[in-house]
């Protein structure tokens, strides 16, 4: 079997809602076997994530995350994704790393919002005007077509450029003011010190946290966690690895019993909002989601070509 080589251009055939359907289907299958390796060199991170799901096959994704790259004129992240056949173990596809990352990351978040946010959400605040923020604007715009968007960024110039590039999007200079207006807050920053204060949150809001991926990173403070009902994509890839939960768990701010559910619990009916909830969803982006997304991309690519 000759492996498929799937370029970034394949995204012309992809659809955000269809991807969330594929992710939901993937979570009805046996829980993924997952293995993560984190290597650190100062601010640099080499993250290798592997997953195996019976019926979908296996995948290995390596990401080299170099915060100094933008100053060198390079993307912050480089890597590769290999997708293997479920029956034979043969290499089935080499999928463009940035294609998988874009669709997995934003797709994970909009799936959380599809399940937890109010369906009539009309104002969505994006925190962080980088590449991920732009992908979130695309994904959330598809899932909530009647919503208008706010953008906050540490650099007002970056927020202004973002707003100029996107329709129905305006800047806010105060993060607190932006949070107060929003039905959904989606945050994709590289901060290690929490930006989003729980005292700002209001009943009925949905908070989607994406940026933190290391033990020393957090985007929301302790109060946000204690005020919200807590959800995540996977306990296996979040609780022991990412500061958003690892830090407050270690200090006793929250306990594991405070976690309402992960995406494997959605089939049991617990992965849902109650009317006046503040819902908080941690997008940890595990390898099982890379596998599900890569399989969706491969199947869609084959059907289209």
KETINU-506034 format. One record per residue: residue in three letters; x, y, z of N, C-alpha, C in turn. Coordinates in steps of 0.1 Angstrom, whole numbers, padded with zeros to 4 digits, always signed. Layout:
// residues N
ALAXYZXYZXYZ...
This chain:
// residues 305
UNK+0008-0012+0000+0000+0000+0000+0009+0012+0000UNK+0007+0021-0010+0014+0034-0010+0007+0044-0002UNK+0014+0050+0008+0008+0059+0017+0003+0072+0009UNK-0008+0077+0013-0013+0090+0007-0005+0101+0013UNK-0002+0111+0004+0005+0123+0008-0005+0134+0007UNK-0010+0139+0019-0021+0148+0019-0016+0162+0022UNK-0017+0171+0013-0012+0185+0014-0022+0194+0022UNK-0017+0205+0025-0026+0215+0032-0038+0219+0023UNK-0036+0219+0010-0047+0222+0001-0059+0213+0002UNK-0057+0202+0009-0069+0193+0011-0080+0199+0019UNK-0077+0210+0026-0087+0216+0035-0099+0222+0027UNK-0097+0224+0014-0109+0228+0006-0120+0219+0006UNK-0117+0206+0010-0128+0196+0010-0133+0194+0024UNK-0128+0201+0034-0131+0198+0048-0142+0208+0053UNK-0149+0203+0064-0160+0211+0069-0160+0210+0084UNK-0162+0221+0091-0161+0221+0106-0171+0212+0112UNK-0183+0213+0108-0194+0205+0114-0192+0190+0112UNK-0187+0187+0099-0184+0172+0096-0173+0167+0105UNK-0163+0176+0108-0152+0172+0116-0157+0169+0130UNK-0166+0178+0136-0171+0175+0149-0179+0163+0150UNK-0186+0160+0139-0193+0147+0138-0184+0135+0139UNK-0172+0136+0132-0162+0126+0132-0156+0124+0146UNK-0154+0135+0153-0148+0135+0166-0158+0129+0176UNK-0171+0132+0175-0181+0125+0183-0181+0110+0181UNK-0181+0106+0168-0180+0092+0165-0168+0085+0171UNK-0157+0092+0170-0144+0086+0175-0145+0084+0190UNK-0153+0092+0197-0154+0090+0212-0165+0080+0215UNK-0172+0074+0205-0180+0062+0208-0173+0049+0207UNK-0160+0050+0202-0152+0038+0201-0144+0035+0214UNK-0137+0024+0215-0130+0022+0227-0120+0033+0230UNK-0119+0036+0243-0110+0047+0247-0096+0045+0242UNK-0090+0056+0237-0077+0055+0230-0066+0051+0240UNK-0057+0043+0234-0044+0042+0241-0035+0054+0237UNK-0030+0061+0247-0022+0073+0244-0009+0073+0251UNK+0001+0078+0244+0015+0079+0249+0020+0093+0245UNK+0024+0101+0255+0029+0114+0253+0043+0115+0258UNK+0052+0122+0251+0066+0125+0255+0068+0140+0254UNK+0072+0146+0265+0075+0160+0265+0090+0162+0268UNK+0097+0169+0259+0111+0172+0261+0112+0187+0261UNK+0120+0193+0270+0121+0207+0271+0136+0212+0270UNK+0137+0224+0264+0150+0230+0263+0147+0245+0264UNK+0148+0250+0277+0144+0264+0279+0129+0266+0276UNK+0126+0275+0267+0112+0278+0263+0108+0268+0252UNK+0117+0261+0246+0114+0252+0235+0108+0239+0240UNK+0099+0233+0233+0093+0220+0237+0092+0211+0224UNK+0097+0199+0226+0095+0188+0216+0084+0179+0222UNK+0073+0178+0216+0061+0171+0220+0058+0160+0210UNK+0059+0147+0214+0056+0136+0206+0043+0129+0212UNK+0033+0129+0204+0020+0123+0208+0016+0111+0199UNK+0013+0100+0206+0009+0088+0198-0004+0083+0204UNK-0012+0077+0195-0025+0072+0199-0029+0060+0190UNK-0037+0051+0196-0042+0039+0189-0056+0038+0193UNK-0065+0037+0184-0079+0035+0186-0084+0023+0178UNK-0089+0013+0184-0094+0002+0177-0105+0006+0167UNK-0102+0003+0154-0111+0006+0143-0107+0018+0136UNK-0098+0027+0141-0093+0039+0134-0079+0038+0130UNK-0071+0029+0137-0057+0028+0135-0049+0035+0145UNK-0037+0039+0141-0028+0046+0150-0022+0058+0143UNK-0017+0068+0151-0010+0080+0146+0001+0084+0155UNK+0011+0090+0149+0022+0096+0157+0024+0110+0152UNK+0023+0120+0161+0025+0134+0157+0036+0140+0166UNK+0046+0145+0159+0057+0152+0166+0056+0167+0163UNK+0056+0175+0174+0056+0189+0172+0068+0195+0179UNK+0075+0203+0172+0086+0211+0178+0081+0226+0180UNK+0079+0230+0192+0073+0243+0195+0084+0252+0199UNK+0087+0262+0191+0099+0271+0193+0094+0285+0194UNK+0091+0291+0206+0086+0304+0207+0095+0315+0200UNK+0108+0313+0198+0116+0322+0192+0115+0323+0177UNK+0108+0313+0171+0108+0312+0156+0102+0324+0149UNK+0091+0330+0154+0085+0342+0147+0096+0353+0145UNK+0105+0355+0155+0115+0365+0153+0125+0361+0142UNK+0126+0348+0139+0134+0343+0128+0127+0342+0115UNK+0114+0347+0115+0106+0346+0103+0101+0332+0100UNK+0100+0323+0110+0096+0310+0109+0083+0308+0117UNK+0074+0298+0113+0063+0295+0121+0068+0290+0135UNK+0060+0292+0145+0064+0288+0158+0065+0272+0160UNK+0057+0265+0152+0056+0251+0153+0059+0244+0140UNK+0068+0234+0140+0070+0225+0129+0069+0210+0134UNK+0066+0201+0125+0064+0187+0129+0060+0179+0117UNK+0055+0167+0121+0050+0157+0111+0039+0148+0117UNK+0030+0143+0109+0019+0134+0113+0020+0122+0104UNK+0021+0110+0110+0020+0097+0103+0008+0090+0108UNK+0000+0085+0099-0012+0078+0102-0011+0063+0097UNK-0014+0054+0105-0011+0039+0102-0024+0032+0102UNK-0024+0022+0093-0036+0013+0091-0039+0005+0103UNK-0052+0004+0106-0056-0003+0118-0054-0018+0118UNK-0055-0024+0106-0053-0039+0105-0039-0043+0103UNK-0032-0037+0094-0019-0041+0090-0008-0034+0097UNK-0010-0022+0102+0000-0013+0108+0008-0006+0097UNK+0005-0008+0084+0012-0001+0074+0010+0015+0075UNK+0019+0022+0070+0018+0037+0069+0007+0039+0059UNK-0004+0045+0063-0016+0048+0054-0015+0062+0048UNK-0009+0072+0056-0009+0085+0051+0001+0093+0058UNK+0007+0103+0051+0015+0113+0058+0007+0126+0055UNK+0002+0132+0066-0007+0143+0065+0000+0156+0069UNK-0002+0166+0062+0004+0179+0064+0002+0182+0079UNK+0013+0185+0086+0013+0188+0100+0004+0200+0104UNK+0005+0210+0096-0002+0223+0100-0017+0221+0096UNK-0020+0213+0086-0034+0210+0083-0041+0202+0095UNK-0034+0192+0100-0040+0184+0111-0041+0193+0124UNK-0030+0201+0126-0031+0209+0138-0042+0220+0138UNK-0043+0226+0126-0054+0236+0125-0067+0230+0128UNK-0070+0219+0121-0084+0214+0122-0086+0207+0135UNK-0076+0200+0140-0078+0194+0153-0080+0204+0164UNK-0072+0214+0165-0072+0224+0176-0085+0232+0176UNK-0089+0238+0165-0101+0246+0164-0113+0236+0165UNK-0112+0225+0159-0123+0215+0159-0126+0210+0173UNK-0116+0208+0181-0118+0204+0195-0126+0214+0202UNK-0122+0227+0200-0129+0238+0208-0143+0240+0203UNK-0146+0239+0190-0160+0241+0186-0168+0229+0190UNK-0162+0217+0191-0170+0206+0196-0174+0208+0210UNK-0164+0213+0218-0168+0216+0232-0179+0227+0233UNK-0179+0237+0224-0189+0247+0224-0202+0242+0219UNK-0201+0233+0209-0213+0227+0204-0221+0219+0215UNK-0214+0213+0224-0220+0205+0234-0223+0213+0247UNK-0216+0224+0250-0217+0231+0262-0222+0245+0262UNK-0219+0252+0251-0223+0266+0250-0238+0267+0247UNK-0244+0279+0250-0258+0281+0247-0259+0282+0231UNK-0269+0274+0225-0270+0274+0211-0273+0288+0205UNK-0279+0297+0213-0282+0310+0208-0271+0321+0211UNK-0259+0316+0214-0248+0325+0217-0246+0335+0205UNK-0246+0348+0209-0245+0358+0199-0232+0366+0199UNK-0225+0366+0209-0212+0374+0210-0201+0364+0214UNK-0190+0363+0206-0179+0355+0209-0166+0363+0210UNK-0160+0362+0221-0147+0369+0224-0136+0360+0221UNK-0126+0363+0212-0114+0356+0210-0103+0363+0217UNK-0095+0356+0225-0084+0362+0232-0071+0356+0226UNK-0064+0365+0219-0052+0361+0212-0054+0362+0197UNK-0046+0371+0191-0048+0374+0176-0038+0366+0167UNK-0033+0355+0172-0024+0347+0164-0030+0338+0154UNK-0023+0329+0149-0028+0319+0139-0039+0311+0145UNK-0038+0306+0157-0049+0298+0163-0062+0307+0164UNK-0060+0319+0168-0072+0328+0169-0079+0330+0156UNK-0071+0331+0145-0078+0332+0132-0085+0319+0128UNK-0079+0308+0132-0086+0295+0129-0099+0294+0137UNK-0098+0298+0150-0110+0298+0158-0121+0307+0152UNK-0117+0319+0147-0127+0327+0140-0134+0320+0129UNK-0127+0312+0121-0133+0305+0110-0142+0294+0115UNK-0137+0286+0125-0145+0275+0130-0157+0280+0138UNK-0156+0289+0147-0167+0294+0154-0177+0301+0145UNK-0172+0308+0135-0181+0315+0126-0190+0305+0118UNK-0185+0293+0115-0193+0283+0109-0203+0277+0118UNK-0199+0274+0131-0208+0268+0140-0218+0277+0146UNK-0215+0290+0147-0224+0300+0152-0225+0312+0142UNK-0232+0309+0131-0231+0319+0119-0238+0332+0122UNK-0246+0333+0132-0253+0346+0135-0245+0354+0146UNK-0234+0349+0151-0227+0356+0161-0218+0367+0156UNK-0216+0377+0164-0206+0387+0161-0194+0385+0170UNK-0182+0389+0166-0170+0386+0173-0162+0398+0178UNK-0156+0396+0190-0147+0406+0196-0133+0399+0196UNK-0123+0408+0195-0109+0403+0196-0102+0412+0205UNK-0095+0405+0215-0086+0412+0224-0072+0405+0222UNK-0062+0414+0222-0048+0409+0221-0039+0418+0229UNK-0028+0413+0235-0019+0421+0242-0014+0433+0234UNK-0012+0431+0221-0008+0442+0212-0021+0447+0205UNK-0025+0459+0208-0037+0465+0201-0035+0465+0186UNK-0023+0466+0181-0020+0466+0167-0024+0452+0161UNK-0020+0442+0168-0024+0428+0163-0039+0426+0163UNK-0046+0431+0173-0060+0430+0173-0067+0438+0162UNK-0061+0449+0159-0067+0458+0148-0065+0451+0134UNK-0053+0445+0132-0051+0437+0120-0061+0426+0119UNK-0063+0419+0130-0072+0407+0130-0086+0412+0126UNK-0091+0423+0132-0104+0428+0129-0106+0432+0115UNK-0095+0438+0109-0096+0443+0095-0097+0431+0086UNK-0091+0419+0090-0091+0408+0081-0104+0400+0082UNK-0113+0402+0092-0124+0394+0094-0137+0402+0095UNK-0147+0398+0089-0160+0406+0090-0167+0403+0103UNK-0176+0411+0107-0183+0409+0119-0174+0408+0131UNK-0163+0415+0131-0153+0414+0142-0148+0428+0145UNK-0148+0431+0159-0143+0444+0163-0134+0442+0175UNK-0125+0451+0177-0115+0450+0188-0121+0455+0201UNK-0116+0450+0212-0118+0455+0225-0105+0458+0232UNK-0104+0469+0239-0091+0473+0245-0090+0468+0259UNK-0101+0465+0265-0101+0459+0279-0106+0445+0279UNK-0098+0436+0284-0102+0422+0284-0114+0420+0293UNK-0114+0427+0304-0126+0426+0313-0139+0430+0306UNK-0138+0441+0299-0150+0445+0291-0154+0435+0281UNK-0144+0429+0274-0148+0419+0264-0154+0407+0270UNK-0149+0403+0281-0155+0391+0288-0170+0394+0292UNK-0172+0406+0297-0185+0410+0302-0196+0410+0291UNK-0191+0412+0278-0201+0412+0267-0203+0399+0261UNK-0195+0389+0263-0194+0377+0255-0203+0366+0261UNK-0209+0358+0252-0216+0346+0256-0205+0334+0256UNK-0196+0335+0247-0185+0325+0246-0172+0332+0246UNK-0162+0328+0255-0149+0333+0255-0140+0322+0251UNK-0132+0324+0240-0123+0313+0236-0109+0320+0236UNK-0099+0313+0243-0086+0319+0246-0075+0310+0241UNK-0066+0316+0233-0055+0309+0227-0042+0318+0228UNK-0037+0318+0240-0025+0326+0243-0013+0317+0248UNK-0002+0323+0249+0010+0316+0254+0014+0320+0268UNK+0004+0325+0275+0007+0331+0288+0010+0320+0299UNK+0018+0323+0308+0020+0315+0320+0013+0320+0332UNK+0009+0333+0332+0001+0339+0343-0013+0342+0338UNK-0023+0337+0345-0037+0338+0341-0041+0352+0337UNK-0048+0352+0326-0053+0365+0321-0068+0367+0324UNK-0075+0356+0324-0089+0356+0326-0093+0354+0340UNK-0100+0364+0346-0103+0363+0360-0118+0358+0362UNK-0119+0349+0371-0132+0343+0374-0142+0352+0379UNK-0138+0363+0386-0147+0373+0390-0154+0380+0379UNK-0148+0380+0367-0155+0386+0355-0166+0378+0349UNK-0166+0365+0352-0175+0356+0345-0190+0358+0350UNK-0199+0354+0341-0213+0356+0344-0221+0343+0341UNK-0232+0340+0348-0239+0328+0346-0243+0327+0331UNK-0242+0315+0326-0246+0312+0312-0235+0313+0302UNK-0223+0318+0306-0212+0319+0297-0204+0306+0295UNK-0197+0305+0284-0189+0293+0281-0175+0298+0279UNK-0165+0292+0287-0151+0296+0286-0144+0284+0280UNK-0137+0287+0269-0129+0277+0261-0114+0280+0262UNK-0107+0272+0268-0092+0274+0271-0084+0265+0262UNK-0075+0271+0254-0067+0264+0245-0052+0265+0247UNK-0047+0277+0250-0033+0280+0249-0024+0272+0258UNK-0027+0269+0270-0018+0262+0279-0016+0248+0275UNK-0003+0244+0273+0000+0230+0270+0012+0225+0278UNK+0018+0233+0287+0028+0229+0296+0024+0230+0311UNK+0031+0224+0320+0028+0224+0334+0028+0238+0340UNK+0036+0247+0334+0038+0261+0339+0029+0271+0332UNK+0019+0267+0325+0011+0276+0317-0004+0275+0322UNK-0010+0288+0323-0024+0289+0327-0030+0301+0320UNK-0042+0300+0316-0049+0312+0310-0060+0318+0319UNK-0066+0309+0328-0076+0314+0337-0072+0312+0352UNK-0077+0320+0361-0073+0319+0375-0081+0309+0383UNK-0077+0307+0395-0084+0298+0404-0099+0300+0405UNK-0102+0313+0406-0116+0316+0408-0125+0312+0396UNK-0119+0312+0384-0127+0308+0372-0130+0293+0373UNK-0120+0285+0378-0122+0271+0380-0132+0267+0391UNK-0132+0275+0402-0141+0272+0413-0155+0276+0410UNK-0157+0286+0401-0170+0291+0398-0177+0283+0386UNK-0169+0276+0378-0174+0269+0366-0176+0254+0369UNK-0185+0248+0360-0185+0234+0359-0174+0230+0349UNK-0166+0220+0352-0154+0218+0345-0155+0206+0336UNK-0150+0208+0324-0150+0198+0313-0137+0199+0306UNK-0133+0188+0299-0121+0188+0291-0122+0177+0280UNK-0113+0178+0271-0114+0168+0260-0110+0154+0265UNK-0099+0153+0274-0095+0140+0279-0088+0142+0292UNK-0093+0135+0302-0086+0135+0315-0071+0130+0314UNK-0069+0120+0305-0056+0114+0303-0046+0124+0299UNK-0049+0133+0291-0039+0142+0285-0039+0156+0291UNK-0048+0159+0300-0049+0172+0307-0044+0172+0321UNK-0050+0163+0329-0049+0165+0344-0035+0164+0349UNK-0026+0156+0343-0013+0154+0349-0002+0161+0341UNK-0006+0169+0330+0003+0175+0321+0002+0190+0320UNK-0010+0195+0321-0012+0209+0318-0015+0218+0330UNK-0009+0229+0332-0010+0237+0344-0024+0242+0347UNK-0032+0243+0337-0046+0248+0338-0053+0240+0349UNK-0050+0227+0350-0056+0218+0360-0046+0212+0369UNK-0034+0209+0364-0024+0203+0373-0021+0211+0385UNK-0019+0224+0383-0015+0233+0393-0026+0235+0404UNK-0038+0238+0400-0048+0239+0411-0052+0226+0418UNK-0050+0215+0411-0052+0202+0417-0041+0199+0428UNK-0029+0203+0424-0018+0200+0434-0020+0209+0446UNK-0026+0221+0445-0027+0230+0456-0041+0228+0464UNK-0049+0218+0459-0062+0216+0465-0072+0226+0463UNK-0070+0234+0452-0081+0244+0449-0093+0237+0443UNK-0091+0226+0435-0101+0218+0430-0097+0203+0433UNK-0106+0194+0431-0103+0180+0432-0107+0173+0419UNK-0103+0161+0417-0107+0153+0405-0122+0151+0405UNK-0129+0151+0417-0143+0150+0417-0150+0162+0411UNK-0143+0173+0410-0149+0185+0404-0150+0185+0389UNK-0143+0175+0383-0143+0174+0368-0156+0167+0365UNK-0165+0174+0357-0178+0168+0354-0176+0157+0343UNK-0167+0159+0333-0166+0149+0323-0156+0153+0312UNK-0152+0143+0305-0144+0145+0292-0152+0140+0281UNK-0147+0141+0269-0155+0138+0257-0160+0124+0256UNK-0153+0115+0263-0158+0101+0264-0170+0100+0272UNK-0174+0110+0280-0186+0109+0288-0198+0115+0281UNK-0196+0120+0269-0207+0127+0262-0218+0116+0259UNK-0214+0104+0256-0224+0094+0253-0233+0090+0265UNK-0228+0093+0277-0236+0090+0289-0245+0102+0294UNK-0245+0113+0286-0254+0123+0289-0249+0133+0299UNK-0237+0132+0305-0232+0141+0315-0225+0153+0309UNK-0222+0152+0296-0214+0163+0290-0224+0173+0284UNK-0230+0181+0293-0240+0191+0289-0241+0202+0299UNK-0246+0213+0294-0248+0225+0303-0261+0224+0310UNK-0262+0230+0322-0274+0233+0329-0277+0248+0327UNK-0289+0252+0328-0293+0265+0322-0284+0277+0326UNK-0281+0279+0338-0273+0290+0342-0258+0287+0345UNK-0254+0276+0340-0240+0272+0343-0230+0282+0337UNK-0219+0284+0344-0207+0288+0337-0199+0275+0333UNK-0198+0272+0321-0191+0260+0317-0176+0264+0312UNK-0167+0256+0317-0153+0258+0313-0148+0245+0307UNK-0142+0246+0295-0138+0235+0287-0123+0237+0284UNK-0115+0227+0288-0101+0227+0285-0098+0219+0273UNK-0093+0225+0262-0089+0219+0250-0074+0215+0252UNK-0072+0202+0255-0058+0198+0257-0052+0192+0244UNK-0060+0189+0234-0055+0185+0221-0046+0173+0221UNK-0051+0162+0227-0043+0149+0227-0042+0142+0214UNK-0033+0132+0214-0030+0125+0202-0042+0118+0196UNK-0051+0113+0205-0063+0107+0200-0071+0116+0191UNK-0071+0129+0194-0078+0138+0185-0070+0141+0172UNK-0057+0140+0172-0049+0141+0160-0053+0129+0151UNK-0054+0117+0158-0057+0105+0150-0071+0106+0144UNK-0081+0110+0152-0095+0111+0147-0095+0121+0135UNK-0088+0133+0137-0088+0143+0127-0081+0138+0114UNK-0070+0132+0116-0062+0126+0104-0070+0116+0097UNK-0078+0108+0104-0086+0098+0097-0097+0105+0090UNK-0103+0115+0096-0114+0123+0089-0108+0129+0076UNK-0096+0135+0077-0090+0141+0066-0087+0131+0055UNK-0081+0120+0058-0078+0109+0048-0091+0104+0042UNK-0101+0101+0049-0114+0096+0043-0120+0106+0034UNK-0120+0119+0038-0126+0130+0030-0118+0132+0017UNK-0104+0131+0019-0095+0133+0007-0098+0122-0003UNK-0099+0109+0002-0101+0098-0007-0114+0099-0014UNK-0125+0104-0007-0138+0105-0013-0138+0116-0024UNK-0130+0126-0022-0130+0138-0031-0121+0136-0043UNK-0111+0127-0042-0102+0125-0053-0102+0110-0058
